[in-house]
Amino acid sequence: MKYTTLLMLFSFSISLGFCQSSPCIDDLSIIPEVTEKDKKLANVYQLLDGKWKGQFKIYEDKKRKKKKTIDLKNITTKNLDKKGIEQVGYIEVEQIYTSETPFFQRVVITDYYPDQDKSIVAKGVNKVINGKLICVVLKPDDIVIHDGYLENEHTIIWQRQEASPQKVEYFRETVNKQFYEIVGWGYYEGDDLELSPKFWFHGKYERQE
């Protein structure tokens, strides 16, 4: 798989599905009704409101190990320092988040690919549905859906697992007032799931005034 093609597979996702059975999950116009389970997650996305800019980098692991030898849940940027992991591409990213309710947030994402001198714009939403965090991004040629859960006050874990074609992803997203950072990994079509992930990702964005 060419690196540019791979970048375009996930470039809009932070936002990164297990809940695609709902008929309205990918309809950006529908604001879900708030349930009792949702109330504990009020304003879970609010810290993201505003404009952010930064780079999303992609790495390839040239020396993969057996998956059971590493912890794929508690990942940090230290995972990218491993011998054999090399940066193979990056995207310049602008994201604008706007919360419409304490449980529903819109985002407009502009990704610039320097190797192609090309920009692509996508729209998406972060929402709470029946006590679950959901991110949906509509790209020009694809729909990306990730399920999430709150790890702590400032960190959301986003993930998806699809069989055909194979797409297995895991992202740790941490937000504070000035920066927001993503560390993650992914398996794609043809990747051996018994080995450690072939691709790793790191995005860091700064809040714009």
LUMPA-712940 format. One record per residue: residue number from 1; residue in three letters; x, y, z of N, C-alpha, C in turn. Coordinates in steps of 0.2 Angstrom, whole numbers, plus 5000, padded with zeros to 4 digits. Layout:
<nodes>
+-----+--------+------+------+------+------+------+------+------+------+------+
| num | residu |   nu |   nv |   nw |  cau |  cav |  caw |   cu |   cv |   cw |
+-----+--------+------+------+------+------+------+------+------+------+------+
| NUM |    ALA |    X |    Y |    Z |    X |    Y |    Z |    X |    Y |    Z |
...
+-----+--------+------+------+------+------+------+------+------+------+------+
</nodes>
This chain:
<nodes>
+-----+--------+------+------+------+------+------+------+------+------+------+
| num | residu |   nu |   nv |   nw |  cau |  cav |  caw |   cu |   cv |   cw |
+-----+--------+------+------+------+------+------+------+------+------+------+
|   1 |    MET | 5004 | 4994 | 5000 | 5000 | 5000 | 5000 | 5004 | 5006 | 5000 |
|   2 |    LYS | 5003 | 5011 | 4995 | 5007 | 5017 | 4995 | 5005 | 5021 | 5001 |
|   3 |    TYR | 5011 | 5025 | 5004 | 5010 | 5029 | 5010 | 5005 | 5034 | 5009 |
|   4 |    THR | 5004 | 5037 | 5003 | 4999 | 5043 | 5002 | 4992 | 5040 | 5003 |
|   5 |    THR | 4991 | 5034 | 5000 | 4984 | 5031 | 5000 | 4983 | 5029 | 5008 |
|   6 |    LEU | 4988 | 5026 | 5011 | 4987 | 5025 | 5018 | 4985 | 5031 | 5022 |
|   7 |    LEU | 4989 | 5036 | 5021 | 4987 | 5043 | 5025 | 4980 | 5045 | 5024 |
|   8 |    MET | 4977 | 5044 | 5018 | 4971 | 5046 | 5016 | 4965 | 5041 | 5019 |
|   9 |    LEU | 4967 | 5035 | 5021 | 4963 | 5031 | 5024 | 4960 | 5034 | 5031 |
|  10 |    PHE | 4965 | 5037 | 5035 | 4964 | 5039 | 5042 | 4965 | 5046 | 5043 |
|  11 |    SER | 4967 | 5050 | 5038 | 4969 | 5057 | 5039 | 4964 | 5061 | 5042 |
|  12 |    PHE | 4957 | 5060 | 5041 | 4952 | 5064 | 5044 | 4950 | 5061 | 5051 |
|  13 |    SER | 4952 | 5055 | 5053 | 4949 | 5052 | 5059 | 4954 | 5054 | 5065 |
|  14 |    ILE | 4951 | 5058 | 5070 | 4954 | 5058 | 5076 | 4950 | 5053 | 5080 |
|  15 |    SER | 4949 | 5057 | 5075 | 4944 | 5056 | 5079 | 4943 | 5050 | 5078 |
|  16 |    LEU | 4945 | 5041 | 5072 | 4945 | 5036 | 5071 | 4938 | 5033 | 5071 |
|  17 |    GLY | 4922 | 5005 | 5066 | 4917 | 5006 | 5071 | 4913 | 5000 | 5073 |
|  18 |    PHE | 4912 | 5001 | 5079 | 4908 | 4995 | 5081 | 4901 | 4997 | 5082 |
|  19 |    CYS | 4899 | 5003 | 5081 | 4891 | 5005 | 5082 | 4888 | 5006 | 5075 |
|  20 |    GLN | 4890 | 5004 | 5070 | 4888 | 5006 | 5063 | 4881 | 5003 | 5062 |
|  21 |    SER | 4878 | 4999 | 5066 | 4872 | 4996 | 5065 | 4866 | 5001 | 5066 |
|  22 |    SER | 4867 | 5006 | 5069 | 4862 | 5011 | 5070 | 4860 | 5015 | 5063 |
|  23 |    PRO | 4854 | 5015 | 5061 | 4853 | 5018 | 5055 | 4855 | 5026 | 5054 |
|  24 |    CYS | 4855 | 5029 | 5060 | 4857 | 5036 | 5060 | 4864 | 5038 | 5062 |
|  25 |    ILE | 4868 | 5033 | 5063 | 4875 | 5034 | 5065 | 4879 | 5039 | 5061 |
|  26 |    ASP | 4878 | 5039 | 5055 | 4882 | 5043 | 5050 | 4879 | 5049 | 5047 |
|  27 |    ASP | 4873 | 5050 | 5050 | 4869 | 5056 | 5048 | 4871 | 5062 | 5052 |
|  28 |    LEU | 4875 | 5067 | 5049 | 4877 | 5072 | 5053 | 4872 | 5077 | 5055 |
|  29 |    SER | 4866 | 5077 | 5052 | 4861 | 5082 | 5053 | 4857 | 5080 | 5060 |
|  30 |    ILE | 4857 | 5074 | 5062 | 4853 | 5071 | 5068 | 4857 | 5072 | 5074 |
|  31 |    ILE | 4854 | 5076 | 5079 | 4857 | 5077 | 5086 | 4853 | 5072 | 5090 |
|  32 |    PRO | 4857 | 5067 | 5092 | 4853 | 5061 | 5096 | 4850 | 5064 | 5102 |
|  33 |    GLU | 4844 | 5061 | 5104 | 4841 | 5063 | 5111 | 4845 | 5061 | 5116 |
|  34 |    VAL | 4845 | 5065 | 5122 | 4849 | 5063 | 5127 | 4846 | 5058 | 5132 |
|  35 |    THR | 4850 | 5053 | 5134 | 4847 | 5048 | 5138 | 4850 | 5049 | 5145 |
|  36 |    GLU | 4848 | 5045 | 5150 | 4850 | 5046 | 5157 | 4858 | 5044 | 5157 |
|  37 |    LYS | 4860 | 5039 | 5153 | 4867 | 5036 | 5153 | 4871 | 5042 | 5150 |
|  38 |    ASP | 4869 | 5046 | 5146 | 4873 | 5052 | 5143 | 4875 | 5057 | 5148 |
|  39 |    LYS | 4871 | 5058 | 5153 | 4872 | 5064 | 5157 | 4878 | 5065 | 5160 |
|  40 |    LYS | 4881 | 5059 | 5162 | 4888 | 5059 | 5165 | 4893 | 5061 | 5161 |
|  41 |    LEU | 4892 | 5061 | 5154 | 4897 | 5063 | 5149 | 4896 | 5070 | 5146 |
|  42 |    ALA | 4892 | 5074 | 5150 | 4890 | 5081 | 5147 | 4897 | 5085 | 5147 |
|  43 |    ASN | 4898 | 5088 | 5141 | 4903 | 5093 | 5140 | 4910 | 5089 | 5139 |
|  44 |    VAL | 4909 | 5082 | 5137 | 4915 | 5078 | 5136 | 4920 | 5081 | 5131 |
|  45 |    TYR | 4917 | 5084 | 5126 | 4921 | 5086 | 5120 | 4922 | 5094 | 5120 |
|  46 |    GLN | 4920 | 5097 | 5125 | 4920 | 5105 | 5125 | 4927 | 5108 | 5125 |
|  47 |    LEU | 4932 | 5104 | 5128 | 4938 | 5107 | 5128 | 4941 | 5108 | 5121 |
|  48 |    LEU | 4939 | 5104 | 5116 | 4941 | 5104 | 5109 | 4938 | 5110 | 5105 |
|  49 |    ASP | 4933 | 5113 | 5108 | 4930 | 5119 | 5104 | 4935 | 5124 | 5102 |
|  50 |    GLY | 4935 | 5126 | 5096 | 4940 | 5131 | 5093 | 4944 | 5128 | 5087 |
|  51 |    LYS | 4949 | 5132 | 5085 | 4953 | 5130 | 5079 | 4960 | 5128 | 5082 |
|  52 |    TRP | 4962 | 5122 | 5078 | 4968 | 5119 | 5080 | 4972 | 5118 | 5073 |
|  53 |    LYS | 4979 | 5118 | 5074 | 4983 | 5117 | 5068 | 4989 | 5113 | 5070 |
|  54 |    GLY | 4991 | 5108 | 5066 | 4997 | 5104 | 5068 | 4999 | 5099 | 5062 |
|  55 |    GLN | 5003 | 5094 | 5064 | 5005 | 5089 | 5059 | 5002 | 5082 | 5062 |
|  56 |    PHE | 5000 | 5078 | 5057 | 4999 | 5071 | 5059 | 5004 | 5067 | 5055 |
|  57 |    LYS | 5008 | 5063 | 5059 | 5014 | 5059 | 5056 | 5012 | 5052 | 5056 |
|  58 |    ILE | 5014 | 5049 | 5051 | 5014 | 5041 | 5050 | 5020 | 5038 | 5050 |
|  59 |    TYR | 5021 | 5032 | 5054 | 5027 | 5029 | 5054 | 5026 | 5021 | 5052 |
|  60 |    GLU | 5031 | 5018 | 5050 | 5031 | 5011 | 5048 | 5036 | 5007 | 5053 |
|  61 |    ASP | 5033 | 5002 | 5056 | 5038 | 4998 | 5060 | 5041 | 4992 | 5055 |
|  62 |    LYS | 5048 | 4993 | 5054 | 5051 | 4989 | 5050 | 5054 | 4982 | 5053 |
|  63 |    LYS | 5053 | 4982 | 5060 | 5055 | 4976 | 5064 | 5050 | 4974 | 5069 |
|  64 |    ARG | 5044 | 4972 | 5066 | 5039 | 4970 | 5070 | 5040 | 4964 | 5074 |
|  65 |    LYS | 5037 | 4964 | 5080 | 5038 | 4958 | 5085 | 5031 | 4955 | 5086 |
|  66 |    LYS | 5031 | 4949 | 5090 | 5025 | 4946 | 5091 | 5021 | 4951 | 5095 |
|  67 |    LYS | 5014 | 4951 | 5094 | 5010 | 4956 | 5097 | 5010 | 4955 | 5104 |
|  68 |    LYS | 5010 | 4949 | 5107 | 5009 | 4948 | 5114 | 5015 | 4951 | 5118 |
|  69 |    THR | 5020 | 4953 | 5115 | 5026 | 4955 | 5118 | 5026 | 4963 | 5120 |
|  70 |    ILE | 5021 | 4966 | 5118 | 5020 | 4973 | 5119 | 5013 | 4975 | 5122 |
|  71 |    ASP | 5013 | 4981 | 5125 | 5007 | 4983 | 5128 | 5004 | 4988 | 5123 |
|  72 |    LEU | 4998 | 4986 | 5119 | 4995 | 4990 | 5114 | 4990 | 4995 | 5117 |
|  73 |    LYS | 4989 | 4995 | 5123 | 4984 | 4999 | 5126 | 4987 | 5006 | 5129 |
|  74 |    ASN | 4992 | 5005 | 5133 | 4995 | 5010 | 5137 | 5001 | 5013 | 5132 |
|  75 |    ILE | 4999 | 5016 | 5127 | 5004 | 5019 | 5122 | 5006 | 5026 | 5123 |
|  76 |    THR | 5012 | 5028 | 5122 | 5014 | 5035 | 5122 | 5019 | 5036 | 5116 |
|  77 |    THR | 5021 | 5042 | 5116 | 5026 | 5044 | 5111 | 5033 | 5040 | 5111 |
|  78 |    LYS | 5034 | 5037 | 5117 | 5040 | 5032 | 5118 | 5039 | 5026 | 5113 |
|  79 |    ASN | 5033 | 5024 | 5112 | 5033 | 5018 | 5107 | 5036 | 5020 | 5100 |
|  80 |    LEU | 5036 | 5026 | 5098 | 5039 | 5028 | 5092 | 5046 | 5029 | 5092 |
|  81 |    ASP | 5049 | 5028 | 5098 | 5057 | 5028 | 5098 | 5060 | 5022 | 5097 |
|  82 |    LYS | 5056 | 5016 | 5096 | 5058 | 5010 | 5096 | 5062 | 5009 | 5089 |
|  83 |    LYS | 5068 | 5005 | 5090 | 5072 | 5004 | 5084 | 5068 | 5000 | 5078 |
|  84 |    GLY | 5069 | 5003 | 5072 | 5065 | 5000 | 5067 | 5059 | 5004 | 5065 |
|  85 |    ILE | 5057 | 5009 | 5069 | 5051 | 5013 | 5067 | 5053 | 5019 | 5063 |
|  86 |    GLU | 5051 | 5020 | 5057 | 5053 | 5026 | 5053 | 5047 | 5030 | 5051 |
|  87 |    GLN | 5048 | 5037 | 5051 | 5043 | 5041 | 5048 | 5042 | 5040 | 5041 |
|  88 |    VAL | 5036 | 5039 | 5038 | 5036 | 5038 | 5031 | 5031 | 5044 | 5028 |
|  89 |    GLY | 5028 | 5048 | 5032 | 5024 | 5053 | 5029 | 5021 | 5058 | 5034 |
|  90 |    TYR | 5018 | 5063 | 5032 | 5014 | 5067 | 5036 | 5009 | 5072 | 5033 |
|  91 |    ILE | 5004 | 5074 | 5037 | 4999 | 5079 | 5034 | 4999 | 5085 | 5038 |
|  92 |    GLU | 4998 | 5091 | 5035 | 4997 | 5097 | 5038 | 4989 | 5098 | 5040 |
|  93 |    VAL | 4987 | 5099 | 5046 | 4980 | 5098 | 5048 | 4977 | 5104 | 5051 |
|  94 |    GLU | 4971 | 5106 | 5049 | 4968 | 5112 | 5052 | 4961 | 5109 | 5054 |
|  95 |    GLN | 4959 | 5109 | 5061 | 4952 | 5107 | 5063 | 4949 | 5112 | 5067 |
|  96 |    ILE | 4942 | 5113 | 5065 | 4938 | 5118 | 5069 | 4932 | 5114 | 5072 |
|  97 |    TYR | 4932 | 5115 | 5079 | 4927 | 5111 | 5082 | 4922 | 5116 | 5085 |
|  98 |    THR | 4915 | 5114 | 5085 | 4910 | 5119 | 5088 | 4905 | 5114 | 5091 |
|  99 |    SER | 4904 | 5115 | 5098 | 4899 | 5111 | 5101 | 4892 | 5115 | 5100 |
| 100 |    GLU | 4887 | 5111 | 5099 | 4880 | 5113 | 5098 | 4876 | 5112 | 5104 |
| 101 |    THR | 4878 | 5106 | 5108 | 4875 | 5105 | 5114 | 4881 | 5102 | 5118 |
| 102 |    PRO | 4879 | 5100 | 5125 | 4885 | 5097 | 5129 | 4886 | 5090 | 5127 |
| 103 |    PHE | 4882 | 5087 | 5122 | 4883 | 5080 | 5120 | 4885 | 5080 | 5112 |
| 104 |    PHE | 4885 | 5085 | 5109 | 4885 | 5085 | 5101 | 4890 | 5091 | 5099 |
| 105 |    GLN | 4895 | 5089 | 5095 | 4900 | 5094 | 5092 | 4901 | 5092 | 5085 |
| 106 |    ARG | 4902 | 5098 | 5081 | 4903 | 5097 | 5074 | 4911 | 5099 | 5073 |
| 107 |    VAL | 4914 | 5096 | 5068 | 4921 | 5098 | 5066 | 4921 | 5098 | 5058 |
| 108 |    VAL | 4925 | 5103 | 5056 | 4927 | 5104 | 5049 | 4935 | 5103 | 5049 |
| 109 |    ILE | 4937 | 5098 | 5045 | 4944 | 5096 | 5045 | 4947 | 5098 | 5038 |
| 110 |    THR | 4953 | 5101 | 5037 | 4956 | 5102 | 5031 | 4963 | 5099 | 5032 |
| 111 |    ASP | 4964 | 5094 | 5027 | 4971 | 5091 | 5027 | 4974 | 5093 | 5021 |
| 112 |    TYR | 4981 | 5095 | 5022 | 4985 | 5097 | 5016 | 4990 | 5091 | 5016 |
| 113 |    TYR | 4991 | 5088 | 5010 | 4996 | 5083 | 5008 | 5002 | 5087 | 5004 |
| 114 |    PRO | 5007 | 5088 | 5008 | 5013 | 5092 | 5004 | 5016 | 5088 | 4998 |
| 115 |    ASP | 5016 | 5081 | 4998 | 5019 | 5078 | 4993 | 5014 | 5078 | 4986 |
| 116 |    GLN | 5008 | 5080 | 4987 | 5003 | 5081 | 4981 | 5001 | 5088 | 4980 |
| 117 |    ASP | 5003 | 5093 | 4985 | 5001 | 5099 | 4985 | 4993 | 5100 | 4984 |
| 118 |    LYS | 4990 | 5096 | 4989 | 4983 | 5095 | 4988 | 4980 | 5095 | 4995 |
| 119 |    SER | 4974 | 5099 | 4995 | 4970 | 5099 | 5001 | 4963 | 5096 | 5001 |
| 120 |    ILE | 4961 | 5093 | 5006 | 4955 | 5089 | 5006 | 4951 | 5091 | 5012 |
| 121 |    VAL | 4945 | 5093 | 5011 | 4940 | 5095 | 5017 | 4935 | 5090 | 5019 |
| 122 |    ALA | 4934 | 5089 | 5025 | 4929 | 5084 | 5027 | 4925 | 5087 | 5033 |
| 123 |    LYS | 4919 | 5084 | 5034 | 4915 | 5087 | 5040 | 4913 | 5081 | 5044 |
| 124 |    GLY | 4913 | 5082 | 5051 | 4911 | 5076 | 5055 | 4908 | 5079 | 5061 |
| 125 |    VAL | 4906 | 5074 | 5066 | 4903 | 5075 | 5072 | 4906 | 5071 | 5078 |
| 126 |    ASN | 4907 | 5073 | 5084 | 4908 | 5070 | 5090 | 4901 | 5070 | 5093 |
| 127 |    LYS | 4899 | 5064 | 5095 | 4892 | 5064 | 5099 | 4892 | 5058 | 5104 |
| 128 |    VAL | 4888 | 5059 | 5109 | 4886 | 5054 | 5114 | 4880 | 5051 | 5112 |
| 129 |    ILE | 4880 | 5044 | 5112 | 4874 | 5040 | 5111 | 4873 | 5035 | 5116 |
| 130 |    ASN | 4868 | 5035 | 5120 | 4867 | 5030 | 5125 | 4873 | 5028 | 5129 |
| 131 |    GLY | 4876 | 5034 | 5131 | 4882 | 5033 | 5136 | 4888 | 5031 | 5132 |
| 132 |    LYS | 4889 | 5031 | 5126 | 4895 | 5029 | 5122 | 4897 | 5035 | 5118 |
| 133 |    LEU | 4904 | 5036 | 5117 | 4907 | 5041 | 5113 | 4907 | 5039 | 5106 |
| 134 |    ILE | 4905 | 5043 | 5101 | 4905 | 5041 | 5094 | 4908 | 5047 | 5090 |
| 135 |    CYS | 4913 | 5045 | 5085 | 4915 | 5050 | 5081 | 4914 | 5048 | 5074 |
| 136 |    VAL | 4911 | 5052 | 5070 | 4909 | 5051 | 5063 | 4912 | 5056 | 5058 |
| 137 |    VAL | 4916 | 5054 | 5053 | 4919 | 5059 | 5049 | 4917 | 5057 | 5041 |
| 138 |    LEU | 4914 | 5062 | 5038 | 4912 | 5060 | 5031 | 4918 | 5063 | 5026 |
| 139 |    LYS | 4921 | 5059 | 5023 | 4926 | 5061 | 5018 | 4923 | 5061 | 5011 |
| 140 |    PRO | 4927 | 5064 | 5007 | 4924 | 5064 | 5000 | 4922 | 5057 | 4997 |
| 141 |    ASP | 4926 | 5052 | 4999 | 4925 | 5045 | 4996 | 4924 | 5040 | 5002 |
| 142 |    ASP | 4923 | 5042 | 5008 | 4923 | 5037 | 5013 | 4919 | 5039 | 5019 |
| 143 |    ILE | 4917 | 5035 | 5024 | 4914 | 5036 | 5030 | 4918 | 5033 | 5035 |
| 144 |    VAL | 4921 | 5037 | 5040 | 4925 | 5034 | 5045 | 4922 | 5035 | 5052 |
| 145 |    ILE | 4921 | 5029 | 5056 | 4917 | 5029 | 5062 | 4922 | 5026 | 5067 |
| 146 |    HIS | 4922 | 5029 | 5073 | 4926 | 5027 | 5078 | 4922 | 5027 | 5085 |
| 147 |    ASP | 4922 | 5021 | 5089 | 4919 | 5021 | 5095 | 4924 | 5024 | 5100 |
| 148 |    GLY | 4922 | 5027 | 5106 | 4927 | 5029 | 5111 | 4925 | 5028 | 5118 |
| 149 |    TYR | 4929 | 5029 | 5122 | 4928 | 5029 | 5129 | 4932 | 5034 | 5133 |
| 150 |    LEU | 4930 | 5037 | 5138 | 4934 | 5042 | 5142 | 4939 | 5038 | 5147 |
| 151 |    GLU | 4945 | 5039 | 5146 | 4950 | 5036 | 5150 | 4951 | 5040 | 5157 |
| 152 |    ASN | 4951 | 5046 | 5156 | 4952 | 5051 | 5161 | 4949 | 5058 | 5159 |
| 153 |    GLU | 4950 | 5063 | 5163 | 4946 | 5069 | 5162 | 4949 | 5072 | 5155 |
| 154 |    HIS | 4955 | 5071 | 5153 | 4958 | 5074 | 5147 | 4959 | 5069 | 5141 |
| 155 |    THR | 4958 | 5063 | 5142 | 4960 | 5058 | 5137 | 4954 | 5053 | 5135 |
| 156 |    ILE | 4953 | 5053 | 5129 | 4948 | 5048 | 5126 | 4952 | 5043 | 5122 |
| 157 |    ILE | 4950 | 5037 | 5122 | 4952 | 5031 | 5118 | 4947 | 5030 | 5112 |
| 158 |    TRP | 4950 | 5031 | 5106 | 4946 | 5030 | 5100 | 4948 | 5023 | 5097 |
| 159 |    GLN | 4943 | 5019 | 5094 | 4945 | 5013 | 5091 | 4940 | 5011 | 5086 |
| 160 |    ARG | 4942 | 5007 | 5081 | 4938 | 5003 | 5077 | 4941 | 4997 | 5074 |
| 161 |    GLN | 4936 | 4992 | 5072 | 4938 | 4986 | 5070 | 4934 | 4983 | 5065 |
| 162 |    GLU | 4936 | 4983 | 5059 | 4932 | 4981 | 5053 | 4936 | 4975 | 5049 |
| 163 |    ALA | 4932 | 4971 | 5047 | 4935 | 4965 | 5044 | 4936 | 4965 | 5037 |
| 164 |    SER | 4932 | 4968 | 5033 | 4933 | 4968 | 5026 | 4931 | 4975 | 5022 |
| 165 |    PRO | 4936 | 4978 | 5020 | 4943 | 4977 | 5021 | 4945 | 4978 | 5028 |
| 166 |    GLN | 4951 | 4974 | 5030 | 4953 | 4975 | 5037 | 4956 | 4982 | 5039 |
| 167 |    LYS | 4953 | 4984 | 5044 | 4955 | 4991 | 5047 | 4954 | 4990 | 5055 |
| 168 |    VAL | 4960 | 4990 | 5058 | 4959 | 4989 | 5065 | 4964 | 4995 | 5068 |
| 169 |    GLU | 4961 | 5000 | 5072 | 4964 | 5006 | 5074 | 4963 | 5007 | 5081 |
| 170 |    TYR | 4968 | 5010 | 5085 | 4968 | 5012 | 5092 | 4971 | 5019 | 5092 |
| 171 |    PHE | 4968 | 5024 | 5095 | 4971 | 5031 | 5096 | 4970 | 5033 | 5103 |
| 172 |    ARG | 4975 | 5036 | 5106 | 4974 | 5039 | 5113 | 4975 | 5047 | 5111 |
| 173 |    GLU | 4969 | 5050 | 5113 | 4969 | 5057 | 5112 | 4968 | 5061 | 5118 |
| 174 |    THR | 4973 | 5065 | 5119 | 4974 | 5069 | 5125 | 4973 | 5077 | 5124 |
| 175 |    VAL | 4969 | 5080 | 5127 | 4968 | 5087 | 5126 | 4969 | 5092 | 5132 |
| 176 |    ASN | 4972 | 5097 | 5131 | 4972 | 5102 | 5137 | 4971 | 5109 | 5133 |
| 177 |    LYS | 4971 | 5114 | 5137 | 4969 | 5121 | 5134 | 4973 | 5123 | 5128 |
| 178 |    GLN | 4979 | 5121 | 5128 | 4983 | 5124 | 5122 | 4985 | 5119 | 5117 |
| 179 |    PHE | 4986 | 5113 | 5119 | 4988 | 5107 | 5114 | 4983 | 5101 | 5114 |
| 180 |    TYR | 4983 | 5098 | 5109 | 4980 | 5091 | 5109 | 4984 | 5087 | 5105 |
| 181 |    GLU | 4985 | 5080 | 5108 | 4990 | 5076 | 5105 | 4986 | 5069 | 5104 |
| 182 |    ILE | 4988 | 5065 | 5099 | 4986 | 5059 | 5097 | 4992 | 5054 | 5096 |
| 183 |    VAL | 4991 | 5048 | 5099 | 4996 | 5043 | 5098 | 4992 | 5037 | 5096 |
| 184 |    GLY | 4994 | 5033 | 5091 | 4990 | 5027 | 5089 | 4993 | 5023 | 5085 |
| 185 |    TRP | 4990 | 5017 | 5083 | 4992 | 5012 | 5078 | 4987 | 5009 | 5074 |
| 186 |    GLY | 4989 | 5006 | 5069 | 4984 | 5003 | 5064 | 4986 | 4997 | 5061 |
| 187 |    TYR | 4981 | 4992 | 5059 | 4982 | 4987 | 5055 | 4978 | 4988 | 5049 |
| 188 |    TYR | 4980 | 4986 | 5043 | 4976 | 4987 | 5037 | 4976 | 4981 | 5033 |
| 189 |    GLU | 4973 | 4981 | 5027 | 4972 | 4975 | 5023 | 4979 | 4971 | 5022 |
| 190 |    GLY | 4979 | 4965 | 5023 | 4985 | 4961 | 5022 | 4990 | 4961 | 5028 |
| 191 |    ASP | 4989 | 4965 | 5033 | 4994 | 4966 | 5039 | 4992 | 4960 | 5044 |
| 192 |    ASP | 4997 | 4957 | 5046 | 4997 | 4951 | 5051 | 4995 | 4953 | 5058 |
| 193 |    LEU | 4989 | 4951 | 5060 | 4987 | 4953 | 5067 | 4990 | 4950 | 5072 |
| 194 |    GLU | 4994 | 4945 | 5071 | 4998 | 4941 | 5076 | 5005 | 4945 | 5078 |
| 195 |    LEU | 5007 | 4950 | 5073 | 5012 | 4954 | 5075 | 5010 | 4961 | 5077 |
| 196 |    SER | 5015 | 4964 | 5080 | 5014 | 4971 | 5082 | 5012 | 4975 | 5076 |
| 197 |    PRO | 5008 | 4981 | 5078 | 5006 | 4985 | 5072 | 5011 | 4987 | 5067 |
| 198 |    LYS | 5009 | 4987 | 5061 | 5014 | 4989 | 5056 | 5014 | 4997 | 5055 |
| 199 |    PHE | 5009 | 5000 | 5057 | 5009 | 5007 | 5056 | 5007 | 5011 | 5063 |
| 200 |    TRP | 5011 | 5016 | 5064 | 5010 | 5020 | 5070 | 5009 | 5027 | 5068 |
| 201 |    PHE | 5005 | 5031 | 5073 | 5004 | 5038 | 5071 | 5005 | 5043 | 5077 |
| 202 |    HIS | 5006 | 5049 | 5075 | 5007 | 5054 | 5080 | 5005 | 5061 | 5078 |
| 203 |    GLY | 5000 | 5064 | 5081 | 4997 | 5070 | 5079 | 4998 | 5075 | 5085 |
| 204 |    LYS | 5000 | 5081 | 5084 | 5000 | 5086 | 5089 | 4998 | 5093 | 5086 |
| 205 |    TYR | 4993 | 5096 | 5089 | 4990 | 5102 | 5087 | 4990 | 5107 | 5092 |
| 206 |    GLU | 4991 | 5113 | 5090 | 4991 | 5119 | 5094 | 4984 | 5123 | 5093 |
| 207 |    ARG | 4982 | 5125 | 5099 | 4976 | 5130 | 5098 | 4978 | 5136 | 5095 |
| 208 |    GLN | 4973 | 5139 | 5091 | 4974 | 5145 | 5087 | 4970 | 5150 | 5091 |
| 209 |    GLU | 4973 | 5156 | 5091 | 4969 | 5162 | 5094 | 4964 | 5164 | 5090 |
+-----+--------+------+------+------+------+------+------+------+------+------+
</nodes>
